Amino acid sequence: MDFERHFQSELATLKAEGNYRIFAELQRKCGAFPKVRHFDASGEEEVTVWCSNDYLGMGHHPDVVSAMVDTVRECGTGAGGTRNISGNNHLHRVLEAELADLHGKESALLFTSGYVSNWAALSTLGARIPNAVILSDEKNHASMIEGIRHSRADKVIWKHNDWRDLDRKLKAVGDRPKIVAFESVYSMDGDICPMREIVEVAEAHGALTYLDEVHAVGMYGPRGGGISEERGLAHRIDLIEGTLGKAYGVMGGYVTGSTAMCDFIRSFASGFIFTTALPPAVAAAATASIRHLKASDIERRAQRDRVARLRARLDAHGIPHMPNDSHIIPVMIGDPVKCRMISDILMRDWGIYVQPINYPTVAKGTERLRITPGPLHSDADIDHLVDALATLWTQCAIAHAVA
Ligand SMILES: *Cc1c(COP(=O)(O)O)cnc(C)c1O
């Protein structure tokens, strides 16, 4: 086989469809967020980021930064190996206790990322619970889909956020161990699941509940415990999974739940056992970030204020944005080539960075800009973004919202 030709022709197809992924080259500057340096062929310039998942700017918070720097000075850089070989680092245990407390659970288990935590936990549960069936929301994240696939358990997909469909499908499965896997905030549409109904349906069928709170931890609930905390449902959910890489501004993933379940995953998950543990400094920084957001509501409130302001300004200009109850503002374009083009022009002419979201991340025809305002975006930043979008809307002949 001519491998090179195969690679090139597949890439050419992606490019022709407008679905080729181009990653901007950026450098964050501590203390300056959401301003970053952007590098391209013509040199280097400052741009404003509007699509970061460091939703609250915690990646630059002084307590978080000093926890990481101080720990590197004290403990060095890496963990020195897997926990299996090098032992539990004390700072990993401290972080796990913090996470268990965050969700009101007995135990927590750390992974190197949220992706790995979903992949490892779902593949272990699905593979090691005899005859299990996993019922997965149709919009679940790739990491859950891959974990379920790897488990080789039977999978049933239920309609997005449709608890009645879930109920029917649970009934149809009959007397087998059932796992219901879903998310709280879905990051592309920014919609929030009907958690109480889902939990009640799962309870009625004796199913185990597996909840991804990746886009909600740090962001919702009085202590940042996510939508399950905000709605008082955390104690009714068997496993809560989250990331330390988005609102907490660091890196890593975790699951929380009963001591036996976490020990079961720890004992059987290849994605936990055979990979080097997170650096202790990363664990210390994540602990500092979680502790801060347990006590402080300032960042969450400022974030919500920015979202409301941006939505109101978009409305004033008739720029269509998908309604939802979360912190994510999807601005709909509906065409992959235009979506890419608008993103390019925003960067080149306006100093604004918003990554286009195209297929396969979202369905064809629903291409969008996914905007995530944070507490550090100023009124002037918002005005500048809206001016740019209003100008482009006219130039690129994109439909306005009907008033
Ligand atoms: C980003 C994401 C993950 C993966 O988390 P990382 O820590 O980035 O690996 C898992 N689930 C959802 C819904 C996500 O959006």
The ligand as an SDF file (V2000), in Angstrom:
LIG
                    3D

 15 15  0  0  0  0  0  0  0  0999 V2000
  -13.4900   17.5760   27.9960 C   0  0  0  0  0  0  0  0  0  0  0  0
  -14.4560   16.4820   28.3740 C   0  0  0  0  0  0  0  0  0  0  0  0
  -14.0240   15.3150   28.9860 C   0  0  0  0  0  0  0  0  0  0  0  0
  -12.5780   15.0000   29.1180 C   0  0  0  0  0  0  0  0  0  0  0  0
  -11.9810   15.7250   30.1400 O   0  0  0  0  0  0  0  0  0  0  0  0
  -10.4280   16.0870   30.0220 P   0  0  0  0  0  0  0  0  0  0  0  0
  -10.0120   16.3360   31.4110 O   0  0  0  0  0  0  0  0  0  0  0  0
  -10.3210   17.2430   29.1120 O   0  0  0  0  0  0  0  0  0  0  0  0
   -9.7500   14.8680   29.4330 O   0  0  0  0  0  0  0  0  0  0  0  0
  -14.9600   14.4080   29.4560 C   0  0  0  0  0  0  0  0  0  0  0  0
  -16.2770   14.6280   29.3030 N   0  0  0  0  0  0  0  0  0  0  0  0
  -16.7390   15.7340   28.6830 C   0  0  0  0  0  0  0  0  0  0  0  0
  -18.2060   15.9180   28.5510 C   0  0  0  0  0  0  0  0  0  0  0  0
  -15.8470   16.6810   28.1780 C   0  0  0  0  0  0  0  0  0  0  0  0
  -16.3020   17.7470   27.5320 O   0  0  0  0  0  0  0  0  0  0  0  0
  1  2  1  0
  2  3  1  0
  2 14  2  0
  3  4  1  0
  3 10  2  0
  4  5  1  0
  5  6  1  0
  6  7  2  0
  6  8  1  0
  6  9  1  0
 10 11  1  0
 11 12  2  0
 12 13  1  0
 12 14  1  0
 14 15  1  0
M  END
$$$$
